[in-house]
Amino acid sequence: MTSFDTTGTSKPGVIFVPQGESSTQRQLSSLEAKGGRVHRFDSRDLMTEQAVYRSFAEALRFSGYFGGNWDALVDCLDDLCGAVTGGVGIAGVIHDADRLLQAPHFPLFVSVLCQGADRANSAVDLDGFPLDRPAIAQHFVFEFRNFDRETVAARIEQPDLTVVTGETFVAAELSWEQWH
């Protein structure tokens, strides 16, 4: 993989880039021009698991059934619609992600975002059966002030993810063998 696209339903679901990386900024603007939504998160508001649940529920207007746990977060990311996505899709941008890199929940957080994005970006369920909704573009972008590809890739490396690095990014998606 030499590039990525945050405007459509293609993989990867989670991208790590230097703050202000020009290609990413153009793609986010393009998503908004198509009617999609860009939701911005400050990493200071994501430093604990409970803070992640609270911030995502508020910003993405989760339904009242949100259970405040990782599985419920995946389910709610899969169920996003309407005003939250513009009917097109979303990108969640996490600013100053450097702060999160050593947080105990960071690898799990990335995996959960990959799960949510994988489900939202697909028109079929994990068993291959058609869903009753179209695929919706969903991607998450972690922006770093001090971006070190090797450090990021090493921190998110886990059996359920496929991690790739490009010249200006690291990307993560669900491992096909583990999830499909």
N, C-alpha and C positions, 0 to 999 in steps of 0.2 A: 504494500500500500504506500503510495507516494503522496496521496492527498486524501481529503475527506470532504463531505458535503453536509452541512447542517441544515440545508433548506428542504431536503426530501426525506424519504423513508429508508434510505440506504444506511448501511452500517458504516462506521461504528456508532455506538450510542453515547460514549463518553470520550471527550477529547481534552487533552492537557496541553496548554500553549503558554508562551510568554505573554504577559499583559500587553494588550494593544496590538497583537499580531495582525497584520493588515488583511490577510486572506480571511481570517476568522471574522474580523469586523465587517468586511464586505458581505460575507455570507449571512451574518446576523441582520444586516440592513436589508438584504434581499428577502430574507424570511419575512421581515416586517412589511416590506413592500408588497408581498403576496397576500398579506392579511394575517400572517402568523404572529405569534406573540413571543417576546423575549422577556423573561422574568429574571431579575437580578437579585443575587443573594450576597450578603457580606459574610465572609468566612467567620467573623467574630460571632455571628448568630448561629453558627453550626458546630460549635466546639464540643457539644455533648450530644448523645443520641436523642435525648428529650428535646434539645434545642433544634435539632434537625427536623424532628416530627412537627414541632410547633411552627417553625419557619416555613416548611413546605406546605403544611395544612393551611396556613394563613395566605401565603402568596399564591397558591394554586387553587384556593377555595375548595378544599376537600369537603366531601359530604359529611354529614353528621355521623355516619357509620365508621369513620376513620378510627381505627383501634389504637393508634399511637404505638406501633411497633413496626419492625422492618417488613414483615409480610404484608401488613396493611398498607404500608407506603407503596410497595410494588403494585398492589391492587388498585390503589387510588391513582397512581401514575398511568395505569392502563385505562382507567375510566375517564380521563380528562376529556372535556368536550366544551363546546359552546364558546363563551366569552374568554375562557382561559386559553383556548387554542386558536381562536379566530376561525375555527373550522378547518384550519390548514395545518397547524402544528405549533410546537413550542421549542424554545431553547432556554434552558436554565443556565445562567452564567454565574459562576461562583468567583467573586473577586478576592484577590489576596489569598489564594489557596495555599500559599506557603505555610500559613498558620495551621492548616489542617493536616499537613503531610505527616506529622508525627502523632496525631491524635489516635488513640487506641481503636476507635471505630472507623478510621479512614478506609482501610481496605474493604470492610464490609459495606460501607456507604457506597463506594464505587461499584461493588458487585450488585447492590440493590438498584442503583441507577441504571446499570446495564440491563438488569432484568426488566425494569419498567420500560425502558426505551425499546428493548427487543420486542416486548409484547405490544406496545403501542405502534411500533413501526411495521407491524405485520397484520395481515388481514386473515391470518389463520391462527388457531391456538397451538399449544405445544405438541398436540397430537396430530396436527396437520388438518384439522377440521375448520371450515370457514367460520369466521366470526360474524355476528350480526351488525357489524360496523366496518367502515373502511379503515385502512391503515392511516394513522396520523403521524406526521413527522414529530419525533421527539429526540432531542439530543441535550447533553449536558456538557458545558465547557468550563473547565477549571483554569483560571488565569493566574499565573505566577509572576511575582515581581522578579524573583531570582530563579529562572527556569533551568533545571538540570535534568535532561532527558533520562540519564542513567539512574539517578536517584528516584525519580518519579516511577519509572518502569519497574525498578526493584521493589518499591514500596507497594505497588498494586499487583504484582505478580502473584497469582493464586490459581489453583487447579481449574476453577470454573470460568476463568477468563482467558481470552486470547489478547495478548498485548503486543502492539507493534509500534515501532518508532520511525519517524520521518525526520527530515532535516530540521523542521521547526515545531514538531509536535510528538506527543505520545498518544496512542488511542487504545481504548479497551472495548471489547465486546464479549458477549457470552461465548464460551467454547462450544462449538457445534456438538462435539462428542459428549460433553457433559449435560447439555440441555435439550438436545433435539433427537 
